Amino acid sequence: NAGVTQTPKFRVLKTGQSMTLLCAQDMNHEYMYWYRQDPGMGLRLIHYSVGEGTTAKGEVPDGYNVSRLKKQNFLLGLESAAPSQTSVYFCASSYSPAWGVYNEQFFGPGTRLTVL
Amino acid sequence: GQQVMQIPQYQHVQEGEDFTTYCNSSTTLSNIQWYKQRPGGHPVFLIQLVKSGEVKKQKRLTFQFGEAKKNSSLHITATQTTDVGTYFCAGLRGGGADGLTFGKGTHLIIQP
């Protein structure tokens, strides 16, 4: 049982390049989330999903897109990377027996992204 | 949007001293969760509080949820070096449409 995994662990991009971060969970959780963590800013929600095929905007969605084609995977895309997107990105998932019920979030190990 | 304020941002204590971090919301929360993140690690769930006035304990950690469900606190008794890290609260408003909002965290630094 791997829990929540993220790939890649590290990445360096040049301004304007694109990339996709992959999050996978093997706990059959309904809810999945993407956060970014910056010094002094805590964890900020980028996008989240309450089930396969659904996505919703969080606090800081601009510049990012997401997809949840399969229940176990949640992809975060950067179409044209900017230096302001340099951050540590965490994926998380949680079990939800009903809509609006948020239980413990399980976090992945994070992806450290640098945009030059 | 919803804001969850957490204080202090940093706390230096001598090993063996107590530590408290506070979380305040501008709106009533359905529940509140607490997480711990060790340096270089990822957040790990500690506890969830749901009921007004709820108090829960985990060994040296005591968690409280305010009567009005707008504030919460985490208190650690007799800190140890293993308590080092950042403690986050995360609040959920009623309805859950917007997900959890995390506070900015309190960094606990322990001096031996």
Chai-1 contact restraints between the chains, C-beta under 6 A:
chainA,res_idxA,chainB,res_idxB,connection_type,confidence,min_distance_angstrom,max_distance_angstrom,comment,restraint_id
A,G42,B,F102,contact,1.0,0.0,6.0,A-B,restraint_1
A,G42,B,K104,contact,1.0,0.0,6.0,A-B,restraint_2
A,G42,B,G105,contact,1.0,0.0,6.0,A-B,restraint_3
A,L43,B,F102,contact,1.0,0.0,6.0,A-B,restraint_4
A,L45,B,G99,contact,1.0,0.0,6.0,A-B,restraint_5
A,Y48,B,G99,contact,1.0,0.0,6.0,A-B,restraint_6
A,F90,B,H42,contact,1.0,0.0,6.0,A-B,restraint_7
A,G100,B,G95,contact,1.0,0.0,6.0,A-B,restraint_8
A,G100,B,G96,contact,1.0,0.0,6.0,A-B,restraint_9
A,Y102,B,L92,contact,1.0,0.0,6.0,A-B,restraint_10
A,Y102,B,G96,contact,1.0,0.0,6.0,A-B,restraint_11
A,Y102,B,L100,contact,1.0,0.0,6.0,A-B,restraint_12
A,E104,B,F45,contact,1.0,0.0,6.0,A-B,restraint_13
A,F107,B,H42,contact,1.0,0.0,6.0,A-B,restraint_14
A,F107,B,P43,contact,1.0,0.0,6.0,A-B,restraint_15
A,P109,B,H42,contact,1.0,0.0,6.0,A-B,restraint_16
A,G110,B,H42,contact,1.0,0.0,6.0,A-B,restraint_17
